[in-house]
């Protein structure tokens, strides 16, 4: 066997050059919005980590904590944010499953329209491979979680629609 050493293949590749971070002092401030699920414990841990990060950043950095600005929000109104996939009522997050959120968002985006169970399965679930009873169960759970049984109206013999006076707003960006 030869005494010749074989170099590791990665050792022959040059390392990338590290570039300095640009000075952002003359730039506009950066705003970061974080939606935190999991209750107060998870929220407190994330906020503590953010405060440490801001302290390390030094002068000029700040943390503001609170619910998204809702200047146009009416008392008791449910605000749906499709980008963050959040549902808030009076600044408090509603605990909705993925399908409950999708169902509420779909109905809110199509006010005053009646949808059959089959149409809802197609548009919200993305398929019709389950029973129509699935829609009934999700509507019932959603009514319970929203604490408003009249928010989603049953149109007997046809399907469901959002009530005309439903206090729901969908954030558009």
C-alpha positions in Angstrom: 0.0 0.0 0.0 1.3 3.4 -0.8 2.1 6.0 1.8 0.4 8.6 -0.4 -2.5 10.2 1.5 -5.8 10.8 -0.3 -7.3 14.2 0.5 -10.9 14.3 1.5 -13.0 15.6 -1.5 -14.4 18.5 0.4 -11.0 19.7 1.4 -10.2 20.6 -2.2 -13.2 23.0 -2.5 -12.6 26.6 -1.5 -14.6 28.0 1.3 -17.1 30.8 0.4 -16.0 34.3 1.2 -17.8 35.8 4.1 -19.3 39.2 3.4 -19.9 41.9 6.0 -23.5 42.6 6.9 -24.6 45.9 5.3 -25.2 48.9 7.5 -28.9 49.3 7.8 -28.9 52.5 10.0 -30.2 54.6 7.1 -32.9 52.1 6.1 -36.5 52.1 7.0 -37.4 50.0 10.1 -38.3 46.3 9.7 -41.5 45.1 11.2 -41.9 41.4 12.0 -45.4 40.0 12.8 -45.4 36.6 14.5 -48.5 34.6 15.3 -47.9 32.3 18.3 -50.1 29.3 19.0 -49.9 27.1 22.0 -51.0 29.2 24.8 -49.3 31.7 27.1 -46.3 29.5 27.8 -45.2 29.4 24.2 -45.9 33.0 23.8 -43.9 34.0 26.8 -40.9 31.9 25.7 -40.9 33.5 22.2 -41.3 37.0 23.6 -38.4 36.5 26.0 -36.2 35.3 23.2 -37.2 38.3 21.1 -36.4 40.7 24.0 -32.9 39.1 24.3 -32.4 39.5 20.5 -33.4 43.2 20.7 -31.1 43.8 23.7 -28.3 42.2 21.7 -29.1 44.5 18.7 -28.5 47.5 20.9 -29.8 51.1 20.6 -32.5 51.8 18.1 -34.2 48.3 18.3 -37.5 47.9 20.0 -40.2 45.3 20.6 -43.9 46.1 20.6 -46.2 43.3 21.9 -49.9 43.1 21.2 -52.6 42.1 18.9 -52.6 43.4 15.3 -54.0 46.9 14.9 -57.7 46.7 14.5 -58.9 50.3 14.2 -61.8 49.3 12.1 -62.8 46.3 14.2 -66.3 46.4 15.7 -66.9 45.0 19.2 -67.3 41.2 18.9 -66.3 41.1 15.3 -64.3 38.1 14.1 -61.3 39.0 12.0 -59.9 36.4 9.6 -56.3 36.9 8.3 -55.8 34.4 5.4 -52.0 35.0 5.2 -51.4 34.2 8.9 -54.4 31.8 9.0 -55.7 33.3 12.2 -59.1 34.1 13.5 -59.4 36.8 16.2 -62.4 38.0 18.2 -61.7 41.2 20.2 -58.0 40.5 19.9 -58.2 37.0 21.3 -57.3 34.1 19.0 -60.1 31.6 18.3 -59.0 27.9 18.5 -60.2 26.5 15.2 -59.1 23.4 13.4 -57.7 23.7 9.9 -61.0 22.7 8.3 -63.1 24.8 10.6 -61.0 27.8 9.7 -61.2 27.0 6.0 -64.9 26.6 6.2 -65.4 29.9 8.0 -63.1 31.7 5.6 -64.8 30.2 2.5 -68.3 31.3 3.7 -66.9 34.8 4.7 -65.4 35.2 1.3 -68.8 34.3 -0.3 -71.4 36.3 1.7 -75.1 35.7 1.0 -74.4 32.6 -1.1 -75.9 29.2 -0.3 -73.7 26.2 -0.7 -74.8 22.6 -0.8 -72.9 20.1 1.3 -71.4 18.6 -1.9 -70.2 22.1 -3.0 -68.6 22.7 0.4 -66.9 19.3 0.3 -65.5 20.2 -3.1 -64.4 23.8 -2.3 -63.3 23.4 1.3 -62.2 19.8 1.6 -61.0 19.6 -2.0 -62.8 16.3 -2.6 -66.2 14.6 -2.4 -64.9 11.2 -1.1 -66.5 11.6 2.3 -70.1 11.8 3.5 -72.2 15.0 3.6 -72.5 14.4 7.3 -68.9 15.5 7.6 -70.0 19.1 6.7 -72.8 19.0 9.3 -70.3 17.9 12.0 -67.9 20.7 11.2 -70.6 23.3 11.0 -71.9 22.2 14.4 -68.4 22.4 15.9 -67.7 25.8 14.4 -71.0 27.2 15.7 -70.0 25.9 19.2 -66.5 27.4 19.1 -67.8 30.7 17.8 -70.5 30.7 20.5 -73.0 31.8 18.0 -75.4 29.1 16.6 -77.0 31.6 14.1 -73.7 32.7 12.5 -73.9 29.9 9.9 -77.4 29.6 8.7 -78.9 26.3 7.6 -81.0 26.7 4.4 -83.2 23.6 4.7 -83.1 21.4 1.7 -80.2 23.3 0.2 -77.2 23.7 2.5 -75.4 26.4 4.5 -74.5 30.1 4.2 -73.1 32.8 6.4 -75.8 34.9 8.2 -76.4 38.3 6.7 -75.5 40.1 9.9 -72.4 37.9 10.6 -69.8 40.1 12.3 -66.9 38.7 10.2 -64.2 40.7 8.4 -61.6 39.1 6.1 -58.3 41.1 6.1 -57.1 41.9 2.6 -53.5 42.8 2.0 
